[in-house]
Amino acid sequence: MTLALPIDDVLPEVITLLREHGAVVLEAPPGSGKTTRVPVALSRDVEGQVWVLEPRRVAARAAAQRVAFELGEGVGESVGYAMRLDRRESPRTRVLYVTEALLTRRLDDFEGIGAVVLDEFHERSIHTDVALAWCRMLRRTRPSLRIVVMSATLDGEAIARFLGCPRVRAEGTLHPVEVRYLDRKDERPLEQRVAAAVRSLSGDVLAFLPGIGEIERTAALLTDFEVLPLHGELDGAAQDRALRAGPRVDGGPRRVVLATNVAETSVTVEGISAVVDCGLVRRPAYDAWSGLPTLDLVPIARDSAIQRAGRAGRLGPGTCLRMYSRADFDLRPAQTPAEVKRIDLAATVLALGGRELEWFEAPPPGPWKAAIGLLERVGALSEGRRTPVGDTMAALPLPPRLARVLIEAAALGVGREGARLVTLFGRKLGGDLVGRALDGEGDARESRRLEGMVGGGGRARDPEAALRRACLAGFPDRVARREGGRVRFADGGAAEVEVGREAYVVVTEVDRVGTRVRARTLTPVDDDWLVDRAVVRATLRWAGERVEAREELVFGDLVLDASMGAGDAEAVATMLFEHARPTMHKLVPDWERGLALLQRVGFLRRRGVALPELELEDAARELCEGRRSFDDLGGASLVGGVLRALPDASIVDRLAPETVRLPGRPKALVSYDADEPYVESRMQDFFGLADGPRIADGYALVLHLLAPNHRPVQVTRDLAGFWQRQYPAIRKELMRRYPRHAWPEDPWVATPRG
C-alpha cells in the first residue's frame, strides 16, 4: 500500500501490520526519517531490544546520536550503538543501532532481541542477506520476533513475497533537487575535476569520492574552504564535525564535506545544499587468489546516484552535479549488485557453521562449494560442521585464511609475530612477508589487539620456521614447487618468479598482467612439512603387456616422492582385463573348453536346474585377479574358474555331458552354443539307433546328420521318423553320389560302416 503521508503518520499503520503479520517492508524516500522514527515506535510495542542493522559504522553511530538527542538523552541510555571496538549501551537500552556484521556473529544468541530492523536493504551486503534469511527462519520458532525491512530505492515487492508480509510506501518531505550532468570529457585527475566542480557550486557542498586517498588529494586543492573529511576510518569526534554544521562567521570560508559512500544513506550532513557526485565507489570484493577482501573501483548504480542526490534536498531545495553524462546514468544498472553474488563466501559459510538457510537470493553454487572446500582444507569444517579450530576462527575479526594463520602462529609460539604478519597481507608489499613481520613491520595497534585475542609469542625455538608453518596452515592450496623461473602450484597452474631458490614456497599473492601471472609474495616452506599433509596416491600404467604400479606421495598435484609398488589388486586386475579382453581367447589355454562349460551351465539353468548364474565377462575378470600381465594369463584356466563357482560340478557332467556315444562313434561332441543343444556326425554313425541320444534326464538332442562330405543332409530330433519317412528317398540320392558307402534299407538295425 502507498500512504502519501509523512513517516510519523504512517507509523501507527506499520505497527498494526507488524502485530498482524510479524513483518513489514517499508519503502520511504531519503530524508523521510525512517531510520530514526521506526525503531523508537517499534520499541514501544515489543518486548526485548530493537536491533537496527546499518551498513556502516558512521550511520549506526550518527543515527543513535540523533535519536538520543531527540529523546533528550545521552547515547547509551534507552538508545545506543554497537560496533567493532566501539559500544555504547546499558541495561536500559531498548534500541540498539549495530553494524550488520555484528548480528552475523550473534546468530546463536538472539536472546533479548524482540525486533530486527534492516535499514537501507537495497545496499544488499552479505550480512543483510544472512540476517534476513536467519530472521525469517527464526520466526518459525519465535513468532513474536518482528522484522522490518526498510529502503529508500528498492522495489520491495519481491522481499514482501519472500517474507509473506505487506509492503508499505510512505512519502517523504524531500525538497526538490536540480540534477546537472557534465557531458564534456575531462582528462584531468579525479581530484582536480572534483575541486573544480565544488568551486562551481554555491553554498555548503557534500562531495562523494571513492576513498581516503582521493579525499586527501582533493582537500589539498581546496585550501580556501573549510574542508571536513568523512569516512569510516575517522574517530567519532571527526565524524561528528563533518555531520554537524557549526556557526559560520560572516565572510568565513564555505564548508565542504569530502565523503566516501558512508554519507550516502542513513545520515544527514547538516547545512548541505549542493552535492558533487563523482559516480564512483570502492566496492567490497575479493581477490580470488588470496581469498582476502579487496575494494574495487567501480561506477555506482542508479539507486546509489539517487541516494547521493537526495543529500542535497534534506533541508531545502538543492543542486546535485553528476560528473558524468545523462546517457552514462541511464546505462548504469538500476540496483547495486548483491554482495552474495560477488564476494568470497568463506567467511559467511564459517559464520553459519553448517546451518542451512532459505535465501532471498541464493549464493552461486560454485563459489559456495569452493568456500566449503577451503574451510575443510584449513580444518575449520568437518562433515559440514565447525571444528574447535573453526569456532576460534569465527570469533576473530579476520578473513578465514588469516584467522587460520594467526591461530596456528599462536599454537606454535609466535602469536605476536603472527599478529603482525596478518596485518601485512593485502598491502601489496611483495617479497617474503614473514621476514617483514619478524623485523617488526605491521600495524602495531591492530596487531596488539589481535595478539590479545590469541596470546603472545616468544616461545618458539625457531620463530621464522614457526611463522612459515603458520602461513602454510592458512594457504595450503597455494603451495608451489619452483621449476626454473616459474613455480607450479599444487592445485594446478603456474606463475612466474624472479627471486629465491627454495624448492617449495607458499604464494599468497600474485600480480596479473594480461594472461601472465607473477608471484608477488613467496614464503619458503620445508618439504617435510608437506609430507605431514601429503597422501599416498597409487597410479597404474600399461607398459608393453603388463600393468606397472607406482606409489606416489603427493601434495595436491605435486609429487614429493615415488616408488614402484604392487598397486591396488582390484585396480590392477581391472586394467589387465581391459587390455586383455580383445585377445583373451588366445591368451587363456582352455578358453574354448571354458566357454563350452559356461554354455552347458546356461542350458541346465534354462531347464530349471538350480545352478548359479555365470557370465563369461565375470569369469574372465576373475581370471585377471592376482595377475598383471599377458604372460600370467598363460597359466590361467577358465574351466577351473567356472568349476570353482559351481556347488557340485558332477551335476553338469551328468546332465549336460561334453560328449555322447553313437553306434559309429564313441565320443561325439555336444554343442551347447545354440538355444537347443545338438550333436553332428556322419549319418553312418547313427546306423543302429532307433532313437537319438538324450541328456538332462530325457532331453532329446537335435541331430545334424551329415553326408560323407560332412555337409548336413538332415536336421531332426525324431530319428525314428526320419528313418521311416525321409531316409528311403534320401538313400537313393546318396547311393548315386557316394556308391562306395553302404546305404542299408533298414538303418535302425544296421551296423555302422564307413
C-alpha positions in Angstrom: 0.0 0.0 0.0 1.1 3.6 -0.6 0.4 6.2 2.1 1.0 9.8 0.9 1.9 10.7 4.5 5.0 11.6 6.5 6.7 8.8 8.3 5.2 9.8 11.7 1.7 9.5 10.3 2.4 6.1 8.7 3.9 4.6 11.9 0.6 3.5 13.5 -0.3 1.5 10.4 3.2 -0.1 10.3 2.8 -1.1 14.0 -0.6 -2.6 13.3 0.6 -4.6 10.3 3.5 -5.9 12.4 1.2 -7.2 15.0 -0.9 -9.0 12.4 1.9 -10.3 10.1 5.1 -10.1 12.1 7.0 -8.4 9.3 6.7 -5.3 7.1 8.6 -4.0 4.1 8.7 -0.2 4.4 9.7 2.0 1.4 10.4 5.6 2.2 12.5 8.2 0.3 15.7 9.7 1.7 15.1 12.2 4.4 11.8 10.7 5.5 13.0 9.9 9.0 12.5 6.1 8.8 15.9 5.4 10.3 15.2 7.3 13.4 11.4 7.1 13.8 10.6 3.5 13.1 12.9 1.8 15.7 11.6 4.0 18.5 8.0 3.4 17.7 8.7 -0.3 17.5 10.5 -0.4 20.8 7.2 0.7 22.5 5.4 -2.3 21.1 7.7 -5.2 21.5 9.5 -6.9 24.4 13.2 -7.0 24.1 15.7 -4.8 22.3 15.1 -3.5 18.8 18.3 -4.1 16.7 18.7 -1.7 13.8 21.2 -3.0 11.2 23.1 -0.3 9.5 25.5 -0.9 6.6 28.2 1.4 8.0 29.7 2.4 11.3 29.2 6.1 10.6 25.5 5.6 10.0 24.9 3.4 13.1 26.7 5.9 15.4 25.1 9.0 13.8 21.6 7.5 13.9 21.9 6.6 17.6 23.2 10.1 18.5 20.3 11.7 16.6 17.6 9.6 18.2 19.2 10.1 21.7 19.2 13.8 21.1 15.6 13.9 20.1 14.7 11.9 23.2 16.7 14.3 25.4 19.1 11.6 26.5 22.7 10.7 26.2 23.8 7.9 23.8 23.8 4.6 25.7 20.7 5.1 27.7 17.5 4.0 26.0 19.2 4.3 22.6 22.7 3.0 21.9 25.0 1.6 19.3 27.4 -1.3 19.0 30.2 -2.0 16.5 33.7 -3.4 16.5 35.9 -1.6 19.0 33.1 0.9 20.0 30.0 0.2 22.1 27.6 2.5 23.9 24.7 0.8 25.6 23.4 0.0 29.1 20.8 -2.3 30.7 18.2 0.4 29.9 18.9 0.3 26.2 15.8 -0.5 24.1 17.0 0.5 20.7 20.5 -0.6 19.5 22.0 0.5 16.2 24.5 -2.0 15.1 26.7 -2.7 12.1 25.4 -5.6 10.1 28.3 -7.9 10.8 27.6 -7.9 14.5 24.3 -9.7 14.0 26.0 -12.4 11.8 28.4 -13.1 14.7 25.5 -13.5 17.1 23.3 -16.0 15.2 23.4 -18.4 18.1 22.3 -15.9 20.7 19.1 -14.0 19.8 18.0 -13.9 23.4 16.7 -10.5 24.3 16.1 -9.3 20.7 12.5 -8.6 20.1 12.7 -7.0 16.7 15.2 -6.6 13.9 15.2 -3.6 11.5 17.2 -4.0 8.3 17.9 -0.4 7.2 18.9 0.5 3.7 18.4 -3.1 2.5 19.0 -2.0 -1.1 22.7 -2.0 -0.4 22.5 -5.8 -0.1 25.6 -6.6 1.9 26.1 -10.3 2.6 25.4 -9.7 6.3 22.0 -8.2 5.4 21.1 -11.2 3.3 22.2 -13.6 6.1 20.2 -11.6 8.7 17.0 -11.6 6.5 17.2 -15.3 5.9 18.0 -16.1 9.6 15.2 -13.9 11.0 12.7 -15.4 8.6 13.7 -18.9 9.7 13.8 -17.9 13.4 10.2 -16.7 13.3 9.0 -20.3 12.8 10.1 -21.0 16.4 9.8 -17.4 17.7 6.7 -15.9 16.1 6.9 -12.9 18.5 10.1 -11.7 16.6 9.3 -8.7 14.4 11.1 -7.9 11.1 11.1 -4.6 9.3 12.9 -4.2 6.0 13.5 -0.6 5.0 14.8 1.1 1.9 14.6 4.3 0.0 15.2 3.0 -3.5 14.5 -0.8 -3.6 11.3 -2.2 -5.1 10.1 -4.2 -2.1 7.6 -6.4 -3.7 10.0 -9.4 -4.0 11.0 -9.1 -0.4 7.4 -8.8 0.7 6.7 -12.1 -1.1 9.7 -13.7 0.5 8.6 -12.7 4.0 4.9 -13.2 3.3 4.1 -9.8 4.6 2.6 -6.5 3.5 4.5 -3.7 1.8 4.1 -0.1 2.8 5.3 3.0 1.0 5.4 6.4 2.7 6.0 9.8 1.3 8.8 12.0 2.5 9.5 15.7 2.8 12.4 15.8 0.4 12.9 19.2 -1.2 13.4 19.5 -5.0 16.9 18.8 -6.2 18.2 20.2 -9.5 20.3 17.5 -11.1 23.0 18.6 -13.6 25.3 16.5 -15.7 28.8 17.1 -17.2 28.7 15.9 -20.8 32.2 17.1 -21.8 35.1 14.8 -21.4 37.7 15.9 -18.9 41.0 14.0 -18.7 42.3 15.7 -15.6 42.8 13.6 -12.4 39.7 13.0 -10.4 40.7 15.3 -7.5 41.2 18.2 -9.9 37.8 17.7 -11.5 36.0 17.4 -8.1 37.7 20.5 -6.8 36.6 22.4 -9.9 33.0 21.1 -9.5 33.0 22.2 -5.9 34.0 25.8 -6.9 31.3 25.9 -9.5 28.5 25.5 -6.9 27.3 27.8 -4.1 26.6 27.0 -0.5 28.0 24.2 1.6 28.9 21.2 -0.5 29.0 17.5 0.0 31.3 15.8 -2.5 31.4 12.0 -2.9 34.7 10.4 -3.6 35.8 6.7 -3.8 38.3 6.6 -1.0 40.6 8.2 1.6 43.4 8.8 -0.9 41.1 10.8 -3.2 39.7 12.7 -0.3 43.2 13.8 0.9 44.3 14.8 -2.6 41.1 16.8 -3.2 41.4 18.5 0.2 44.9 19.7 -0.7 43.3 21.6 -3.6 40.6 23.3 -1.6 42.7 25.3 0.9 40.3 28.3 0.7 37.4 26.1 2.0 36.7 24.6 5.4 37.3 21.0 4.4 35.9 18.2 6.5 36.7 14.6 5.6 34.1 11.9 6.3 34.9 8.2 6.1 34.8 5.1 8.3 38.4 5.3 9.5 37.9 8.6 11.3 37.3 8.7 15.0 33.9 9.7 16.4 34.7 13.3 17.1 36.0 13.9 13.5 32.8 12.3 12.1 30.7 14.5 14.3 32.4 17.6 13.0 31.6 16.6 9.4 28.0 15.8 10.1 27.1 18.9 12.1 27.0 22.4 10.7 28.7 24.8 13.1 28.1 28.5 13.2 29.8 30.4 10.3 31.5 33.7 10.8 30.4 36.3 8.2 32.9 36.2 5.4 34.3 32.9 6.6 35.1 30.1 4.2 32.5 27.8 2.8 32.1 24.3 4.2 33.0 21.3 2.0 32.5 17.7 3.3 34.5 15.2 1.3 33.0 11.8 1.9 33.1 8.3 0.8 29.8 6.5 0.4 29.3 6.4 4.2 27.3 9.6 3.7 25.1 8.1 1.0 22.4 6.7 3.3 21.1 6.9 6.9 22.9 10.0 7.9 22.1 13.7 7.5 25.0 16.0 6.8 23.7 19.3 8.1 23.8 22.5 6.2 24.3 20.9 2.8 22.6 22.4 -0.2 24.8 21.0 -3.0 26.2 17.6 -3.9 29.1 16.6 -6.2 28.8 13.0 -7.3 31.9 11.6 -9.0 29.9 8.5 -9.9 32.5 6.1 -8.5 32.7 3.9 -5.4 35.2 1.4 -3.9 33.0 -1.7 -3.6 33.9 -4.7 -1.4 35.1 -7.6 -3.5 37.8 -10.2 -3.0 41.0 -11.4 -4.6 40.1 -14.9 -5.9 43.8 -15.9 -5.4 44.4 -14.8 -1.9 40.8 -15.1 -0.6 41.4 -11.7 1.0 38.9 -8.8 0.8 39.6 -6.0 -1.7 38.0 -2.8 -2.7 37.3 -2.4 -6.5 36.9 1.0 -8.0 33.6 0.8 -10.0 30.8 3.0 -11.2 27.8 3.4 -8.8 24.4 2.0 -9.8 21.4 4.4 -10.3 20.0 3.7 -6.9 23.2 5.0 -5.3 23.2 8.0 -7.5 19.6 8.8 -6.4 20.6 8.5 -2.8 23.6 10.8 -3.3 21.5 13.4 -5.0 18.9 13.3 -2.2 21.5 14.5 0.3 21.2 18.0 -1.3 17.4 18.2 -0.6 17.3 17.3 3.0 16.9 20.8 4.4 15.7 22.8 1.4 16.0 23.0 -2.4 19.4 21.9 -3.6 21.6 21.0 -6.5 23.4 17.8 -7.5 26.2 17.9 -10.0 26.9 14.5 -11.5 30.3 14.3 -13.0 29.1 12.1 -15.9 26.6 12.3 -18.6 22.9 11.6 -18.6 23.5 8.8 -21.1 26.0 7.3 -18.7 23.5 7.4 -15.9 20.7 5.8 -18.0 23.0 2.9 -18.9 24.0 2.1 -15.3 22.3 -0.9 -13.6 19.2 0.1 -11.6 20.4 -1.6 -8.4 23.7 -2.2 -6.7 24.5 -5.9 -7.2 24.2 -8.0 -4.1 27.4 -8.9 -2.3 26.3 -12.6 -2.2 27.0 -12.7 -5.9 30.4 -11.1 -5.9 32.4 -11.6 -2.7 34.3 -14.5 -1.2 31.8 -16.7 0.7 34.2 -18.5 3.1 33.6 -16.1 6.0 29.8 -16.5 5.5 30.0 -20.3 5.4 32.2 -20.2 8.5 29.8 -17.9 10.4 26.8 -20.1 9.6 28.8 -23.2 10.7 26.8 -25.7 8.7 23.4 -24.1 9.1 21.1 -24.3 6.1 19.3 -21.1 5.1 16.5 -20.3 2.8 18.0 -17.3 1.0 16.2 -14.3 -0.5 18.8 -14.7 -3.3 20.8 -17.8 -3.1 24.6 -17.7 -3.3 26.1 -19.1 -6.6 26.7 -22.9 -6.0 30.2 -22.9 -7.4 31.7 -20.3 -5.0 29.7 -21.7 -2.1 31.1 -25.2 -2.7 34.6 -23.7 -3.1 34.3 -21.9 0.2 33.3 -25.2 1.9 36.2 -26.9 0.3 38.7 -24.3 1.6 37.3 -24.3 5.1 37.6 -28.1 5.2 41.1 -27.9 4.0 42.2 -25.5 6.7 40.5 -27.5 9.4 37.6 -25.2 10.1 34.8 -27.5 8.9 34.4 -31.3 9.2 31.4 -33.1 7.8 29.6 -29.8 7.4 30.1 -28.6 11.0 32.5 -26.2 12.6 35.5 -27.8 14.3 37.0 -26.2 17.5 39.5 -24.5 15.3 36.6 -23.2 13.2 34.9 -21.9 16.3 38.0 -19.9 17.1 38.4 -18.7 13.6 34.8 -17.5 13.5 35.4 -15.4 16.6 38.3 -13.5 15.1 37.7 -10.3 13.1 39.8 -11.6 10.2 39.2 -13.3 6.8 39.2 -17.1 7.4 42.6 -17.7 5.8 44.3 -15.0 8.0 42.4 -16.2 11.1 43.8 -19.7 10.5 47.3 -18.3 10.1 47.0 -16.4 13.4 45.7 -19.4 15.3 48.5 -21.6 14.0 51.1 -19.0 14.8 49.8 -18.8 18.4 49.8 -22.6 18.7 53.4 -22.7 17.5 54.5 -20.0 20.0 54.7 -17.0 17.7 51.4 -15.3 18.3 52.9 -11.8 18.5 54.8 -12.3 15.2 51.7 -13.9 13.7 49.5 -10.9 14.6 52.0 -8.6 12.9 52.1 -10.9 9.9 48.4 -10.9 9.2 48.3 -7.1 9.2 50.7 -7.2 6.3 48.6 -9.2 4.0 46.7 -7.3 1.2 49.1 -4.3 1.3 50.8 -5.4 -2.0 54.3 -5.3 -0.3 55.8 -8.2 -2.2 58.6 -10.5 -1.2 58.6 -12.5 2.0 56.1 -11.2 4.5 57.4 -13.5 7.2 60.7 -11.7 7.2 58.9 -8.3 7.4 56.9 -9.5 10.4 60.0 -10.7 12.2 61.6 -7.3 11.5 58.7 -5.7 13.4 56.7 -4.4 10.4 52.9 -4.3 10.5 50.0 -2.3 12.0 51.2 -2.0 15.7 47.8 -1.1 17.1 45.9 -3.8 15.2 48.5 -6.5 15.9 48.4 -5.8 19.6 44.6 -6.2 19.6 44.8 -9.5 17.6 47.6 -10.8 19.9 45.4 -10.2 22.9 42.8 -12.5 21.3 45.1 -15.5 20.7 48.1 -15.0 23.1 51.6 -13.6 22.6 54.7 -15.2 21.2 58.4 -15.7 22.1 58.2 -19.4 23.0 59.2 -21.0 19.7 62.8 -22.1 19.2 62.7 -21.1 15.6 60.3 -18.2 15.2 60.9 -18.0 11.4 60.1 -21.6 10.8 57.0 -21.4 13.0 55.7 -18.4 11.2 56.3 -20.1 7.8 54.3 -23.1 9.0 51.5 -20.8 10.1 51.4 -19.4 6.5 51.1 -23.0 5.2 48.1 -23.6 7.6 46.2 -20.7 6.1 47.2 -21.2 2.4 47.6 -25.0 1.9 46.2 -24.7 -1.6 48.8 -22.1 -2.6 51.8 -24.4 -2.2 54.1 -24.4 -5.3 57.3 -26.0 -6.5 60.0 -24.0 -8.2 60.8 -25.1 -11.7 63.3 -22.7 -13.2 61.8 -19.2 -13.5 58.3 -20.5 -12.7 56.5 -22.2 -9.9 53.9 -24.9 -10.4 51.1 -25.0 -7.9 49.8 -28.0 -6.0 46.2 -27.2 -7.2 47.2 -26.6 -10.8 48.5 -23.7 -12.8 51.8 -21.8 -12.7 53.3 -18.4 -12.1 56.5 -16.6 -12.9 59.0 -15.9 -10.2 62.0 -13.6 -10.1 63.8 -14.3 -6.8 64.7 -17.1 -4.5 66.0 -20.6 -4.8 63.8 -22.6 -2.3 62.2 -25.7 -3.8 58.8 -25.2 -2.2 57.0 -22.0 -1.4 53.6 -20.7 -0.4 52.5 -17.9 -2.8 49.9 -15.8 -1.0 49.5 -13.0 -3.6 50.0 -12.7 -7.3 50.0 -10.0 -9.9 48.2 -10.4 -13.2 49.1 -8.6 -16.4 47.0 -9.9 -19.3 47.5 -13.7 -19.3 50.7 -13.6 -17.3 50.7 -14.4 -13.6 53.6 -13.3 -11.4 54.1 -14.4 -7.8 54.3 -11.3 -5.6 54.7 -12.8 -2.1 56.6 -16.1 -1.6 57.0 -17.8 1.7 59.5 -20.7 1.7 58.3 -24.0 3.3 60.1 -27.2 4.1 59.1 -30.2 2.1 59.0 -32.2 5.4 56.0 -30.1 6.4 54.3 -31.0 3.2 54.9 -34.7 3.9 52.8 -34.4 7.1 49.9 -33.3 4.9 50.6 -35.5 1.9 48.7 -38.6 0.8 49.8 -41.7 -1.0 48.4 -42.0 -4.5 48.7 -45.2 -6.4 49.0 -44.9 -10.1 48.9 -47.6 -12.8 50.1 -47.6 -16.3 50.1 -50.2 -19.1 53.6 -50.9 -20.2 54.0 -53.4 -23.0 51.9 -56.4 -22.0 51.8 -55.8 -18.3 50.4 -53.5 -15.6 53.0 -51.4 -13.7 52.1 -49.8 -10.4 53.7 -46.7 -8.9 53.1 -45.3 -5.5 53.4 -41.5 -5.2 53.5 -39.3 -2.1 51.6 -36.3 -3.3 50.6 -32.9 -2.0 47.8 -31.9 -4.4 49.3 -32.4 -7.8 52.9 -32.1 -6.6 54.7 -35.5 -6.4 57.0 -35.4 -3.4 58.3 -39.0 -3.7 57.6 -42.0 -5.8 58.5 -45.7 -5.9 57.3 -48.9 -7.7 54.7 -50.9 -5.8 52.2 -53.6 -6.0 49.2 -51.3 -6.5 45.6 -51.9 -5.6 44.9 -55.5 -6.6 41.4 -54.8 -7.9 42.6 -51.8 -10.0 45.5 -53.9 -11.4 43.1 -56.7 -12.4 40.7 -54.3 -14.0 43.4 -52.7 -16.1 44.7 -56.1 -17.2 41.2 -57.2 -18.1 40.6 -54.1 -20.2 43.8 -54.6 -22.2 43.4 -58.4 -22.5 39.7 -58.5 -23.4 40.1 -58.5 -27.2 42.6 -61.4 -27.2 41.6 -63.3 -24.1 40.6 -66.4 -26.2 44.2 -66.6 -27.4 45.9 -65.9 -24.0 44.0 -68.4 -21.8 44.9 -72.0 -22.9 41.5 -73.6 -22.2 39.3 -70.7 -23.2 37.2 -72.7 -25.7 36.5 -75.5 -23.2 35.7 -73.0 -20.5 33.3 -71.2 -22.9 31.7 -74.5 -23.6 31.3 -75.3 -19.9 29.6 -72.0 -19.4 27.2 -72.8 -22.2 26.4 -76.2 -20.6 25.7 -74.4 -17.3 23.4 -72.0 -19.1 21.5 -74.8 -20.7 20.9 -76.5 -17.4 19.7 -73.3 -15.8 17.2 -72.9 -18.6 16.0 -76.4 -17.8 15.4 -75.3 -14.2 18.4 -76.9 -12.6 19.5 -74.9 -9.5 22.9 -73.6 -10.6 24.4 -70.1 -10.1 24.1 -67.6 -13.0 27.6 -67.4 -14.6 28.5 -64.7 -17.2 31.6 -65.0 -19.4 32.7 -61.5 -18.7 32.6 -62.0 -14.9 34.5 -65.3 -15.3 37.1 -63.6 -17.5 37.6 -60.8 -15.0 38.2 -63.3 -12.2 41.0 -64.8 -14.3 42.8 -61.5 -14.1 42.7 -61.4 -10.3 46.2 -61.8 -8.8 47.8 -61.4 -12.3 49.3 -58.4 -14.0 50.5 -59.5 -17.5 49.6 -61.4 -20.6 52.2 -64.0 -19.6 50.4 -64.5 -16.3 47.2 -65.3 -18.2 49.0 -68.2 -19.8 48.7 -70.0 -16.5 45.0 -69.3 -16.1 42.2 -71.8 -16.5 38.7 -70.7 -17.5 37.4 -74.2 -16.9 38.9 -74.1 -13.4 37.3 -70.8 -12.6 33.9 -71.9 -13.7 34.1 -75.2 -11.8 35.1 -73.3 -8.6 31.9 -71.3 -8.9 29.7 -74.4 -9.0 28.5 -76.1 -5.8 28.7 -79.5 -7.5 30.5 -79.9 -10.8 29.3 -83.5 -11.2 25.8 -82.3 -11.9 27.0 -80.7 -15.1 28.9 -83.7 -16.3 25.9 -86.0 -15.6 23.1 -83.8 -17.0 25.0 -81.9 -19.7 27.9 -84.1 -20.8 30.6 -82.8 -23.2 30.1 -85.9 -25.4 27.6 -88.6 -26.2 28.2 -92.1 -27.6 27.0 -93.0 -31.1 27.0 -96.5 -32.6 29.6 -95.5 -35.1 31.5 -93.0 -32.8 32.4 -93.5 -29.1 32.6 -89.7 -28.4 30.6 -87.3 -30.3 30.9 -83.6 -29.1 27.6 -82.0 -28.0 27.4 -78.3 -28.9 25.6 -76.0 -26.4 26.2 -72.7 -28.2 22.6 -72.6 -29.7 19.3 -72.3 -27.9 18.9 -76.1 -28.4 22.0 -78.3 -27.9 22.9 -80.5 -30.8 25.3 -83.2 -31.9 26.5 -83.5 -35.5 28.1 -86.5 -37.1 28.0 -88.6 -40.3 24.7 -90.3 -41.0 26.5 -93.7 -40.9 27.4 -93.1 -37.2 23.7 -93.2 -36.3 23.0 -96.5 -38.1 21.7 -99.0 -35.5 19.8 -96.3 -33.4 16.1 -96.3 -33.4 16.1 -93.0 -31.3 18.7 -90.2 -30.9 20.8 -89.7 -27.7 19.2 -87.9 -24.8 20.7 -85.7 -22.0 19.4 -83.9 -18.9 17.1 -86.8 -17.8 15.4 -87.2 -21.2 16.1 -84.1 -23.3 16.4 -85.1 -26.9 19.4 -83.6 -28.7 19.0 -82.0 -32.1 20.8 -84.3 -34.6 22.7 -82.9 -37.5 23.1 -85.8 -40.0 26.0 -85.3 -42.3 26.8 -86.7 -45.7 30.3 -88.3 -46.3 31.5 -84.8 -47.4 30.4 -83.6 -43.8 27.7 -81.4 -45.2 24.2 -81.5 -43.5 21.7 -83.8 -45.1 19.1 -83.6 -42.4 18.4 -81.8 -39.1 16.0 -83.6 -36.8 15.0 -84.6 -33.3 12.9 -87.6 -34.4 15.5 -90.1 -35.7 12.9 -92.9 -36.0 10.6 -90.8 -38.0 13.5 -89.8 -40.3 14.5 -93.4 -40.9 10.9 -94.3 -41.8 9.8 -91.2 -43.8 12.7 -89.3 -45.3 15.5 -91.8 -45.4 14.2 -94.0 -48.3 14.2 -91.1 -50.8 17.4 -89.6 -49.5 19.1 -93.1 -49.6 18.7 -93.2 -53.4 20.4 -89.9 -53.9 23.2 -90.8 -51.5 23.8 -94.2 -53.2 24.1 -92.4 -56.6 26.5 -89.8 -55.2 28.5 -92.0 -52.8 28.4 -95.5 -54.3 31.4 -96.7 -52.2 29.5 -96.2 -48.9 26.9 -98.6 -47.5 23.3 -97.4 -47.5 21.2 -100.1 -45.9 17.5 -100.3 -46.3 17.0 -100.8 -42.6 19.4 -98.3 -40.9 17.9 -98.6 -37.4 19.2 -102.1 -37.1 22.2 -101.8 -39.4 25.8 -101.9 -38.2 27.6 -98.6 -38.8 30.2 -98.8 -41.5 32.3 -96.4 -43.4 
